[in-house]
């Protein structure tokens, strides 16, 4: 087995511990669950976006259609 390690601000870790305890789990189990979900979903198990997201329009309708088709096919896998 391998160990996953990261650093976060003290305030964030304290809140993480409190939240995990409030739902009846540990921080270690919460991280383990996240890793399994991340792997099962082949990425984040929830939408990821930025409030400062820059959106650039597609150059052509075909490019937009191809993008939507590819995304739909990925979701069906």
C-alpha atoms as a printed R data frame, in Angstrom:
   type eleno elety resid chain resno       x      y       z
1  ATOM     1    CA   UNK     A     1   0.000  0.000   0.000
2  ATOM     2    CA   UNK     A     2   1.063  3.585  -0.614
3  ATOM     3    CA   UNK     A     3   0.416  6.634   1.507
4  ATOM     4    CA   UNK     A     4  -1.085  9.818   0.025
5  ATOM     5    CA   UNK     A     5   0.158 12.986   1.724
6  ATOM     6    CA   UNK     A     6  -0.658 16.646   1.174
7  ATOM     7    CA   UNK     A     7  -0.391 19.991   2.961
8  ATOM     8    CA   UNK     A     8  -3.264 22.354   3.700
9  ATOM     9    CA   UNK     A     9  -3.715 25.452   5.823
10 ATOM    10    CA   UNK     A    10  -4.262 24.786   9.546
11 ATOM    11    CA   UNK     A    11  -7.741 26.324   9.436
12 ATOM    12    CA   UNK     A    12  -8.779 24.069   6.514
13 ATOM    13    CA   UNK     A    13  -7.463 20.930   8.222
14 ATOM    14    CA   UNK     A    14  -9.245 21.769  11.495
15 ATOM    15    CA   UNK     A    15 -12.506 22.203   9.589
16 ATOM    16    CA   UNK     A    16 -11.821 18.940   7.710
17 ATOM    17    CA   UNK     A    17 -11.378 17.056  10.994
18 ATOM    18    CA   UNK     A    18 -14.521 18.610  12.461
19 ATOM    19    CA   UNK     A    19 -16.612 17.894   9.374
20 ATOM    20    CA   UNK     A    20 -15.399 14.294   9.136
21 ATOM    21    CA   UNK     A    21 -16.207 13.707  12.803
22 ATOM    22    CA   UNK     A    22 -19.654 15.285  12.367
23 ATOM    23    CA   UNK     A    23 -20.528 12.753   9.660
24 ATOM    24    CA   UNK     A    24 -19.101  9.846  11.650
25 ATOM    25    CA   UNK     A    25 -15.838  9.213   9.832
26 ATOM    26    CA   UNK     A    26 -12.164 10.061  10.049
27 ATOM    27    CA   UNK     A    27 -10.047 12.274   7.842
28 ATOM    28    CA   UNK     A    28  -8.124  9.212   6.670
29 ATOM    29    CA   UNK     A    29 -11.328  7.440   5.626
30 ATOM    30    CA   UNK     A    30 -12.650 10.600   3.938
31 ATOM    31    CA   UNK     A    31  -9.468 10.872   1.858
32 ATOM    32    CA   UNK     A    32  -9.604  7.150   1.054
33 ATOM    33    CA   UNK     A    33 -13.241  7.484  -0.086
34 ATOM    34    CA   UNK     A    34 -12.338 10.475  -2.237
35 ATOM    35    CA   UNK     A    35  -9.490  8.591  -3.924
36 ATOM    36    CA   UNK     A    36 -11.738  5.611  -4.725
37 ATOM    37    CA   UNK     A    37 -14.477  7.917  -6.084
38 ATOM    38    CA   UNK     A    38 -11.924  9.941  -8.089
39 ATOM    39    CA   UNK     A    39 -10.597  6.756  -9.679
40 ATOM    40    CA   UNK     A    40 -14.077  5.315 -10.361
41 ATOM    41    CA   UNK     A    41 -15.169  8.554 -12.072
42 ATOM    42    CA   UNK     A    42 -11.841  8.935 -13.931
43 ATOM    43    CA   UNK     A    43 -11.597 12.401 -12.372
44 ATOM    44    CA   UNK     A    44 -13.478 14.491  -9.890
45 ATOM    45    CA   UNK     A    45 -16.762 12.924  -8.752
46 ATOM    46    CA   UNK     A    46 -18.434 16.343  -8.914
47 ATOM    47    CA   UNK     A    47 -18.411 19.319 -11.301
48 ATOM    48    CA   UNK     A    48 -15.215 21.353 -11.156
49 ATOM    49    CA   UNK     A    49 -15.336 24.980 -12.166
50 ATOM    50    CA   UNK     A    50 -13.863 28.310 -11.327
51 ATOM    51    CA   UNK     A    51 -15.878 31.393 -10.498
52 ATOM    52    CA   UNK     A    52 -13.305 33.224 -12.570
53 ATOM    53    CA   UNK     A    53 -13.680 30.865 -15.502
54 ATOM    54    CA   UNK     A    54 -12.792 32.318 -18.893
55 ATOM    55    CA   UNK     A    55 -15.080 30.986 -21.563
56 ATOM    56    CA   UNK     A    56 -14.011 31.201 -25.167
57 ATOM    57    CA   UNK     A    57 -16.538 30.506 -27.918
58 ATOM    58    CA   UNK     A    58 -15.960 27.743 -30.438
59 ATOM    59    CA   UNK     A    59 -14.688 28.973 -33.776
60 ATOM    60    CA   UNK     A    60 -17.245 26.995 -35.776
61 ATOM    61    CA   UNK     A    61 -20.538 25.211 -35.243
62 ATOM    62    CA   UNK     A    62 -18.815 21.955 -36.264
63 ATOM    63    CA   UNK     A    63 -16.215 22.412 -33.525
64 ATOM    64    CA   UNK     A    64 -19.015 22.916 -30.967
65 ATOM    65    CA   UNK     A    65 -20.931 19.901 -32.252
66 ATOM    66    CA   UNK     A    66 -17.836 17.683 -32.216
67 ATOM    67    CA   UNK     A    67 -17.066 18.778 -28.646
68 ATOM    68    CA   UNK     A    68 -20.616 18.033 -27.461
69 ATOM    69    CA   UNK     A    69 -20.627 14.660 -29.235
70 ATOM    70    CA   UNK     A    70 -17.284 13.628 -27.739
71 ATOM    71    CA   UNK     A    71 -18.418 14.693 -24.268
72 ATOM    72    CA   UNK     A    72 -21.683 12.774 -24.603
73 ATOM    73    CA   UNK     A    73 -19.822  9.647 -25.737
74 ATOM    74    CA   UNK     A    74 -17.484  9.900 -22.726
75 ATOM    75    CA   UNK     A    75 -20.455 10.196 -20.373
76 ATOM    76    CA   UNK     A    76 -22.006  7.040 -21.860
77 ATOM    77    CA   UNK     A    77 -18.905  4.922 -21.148
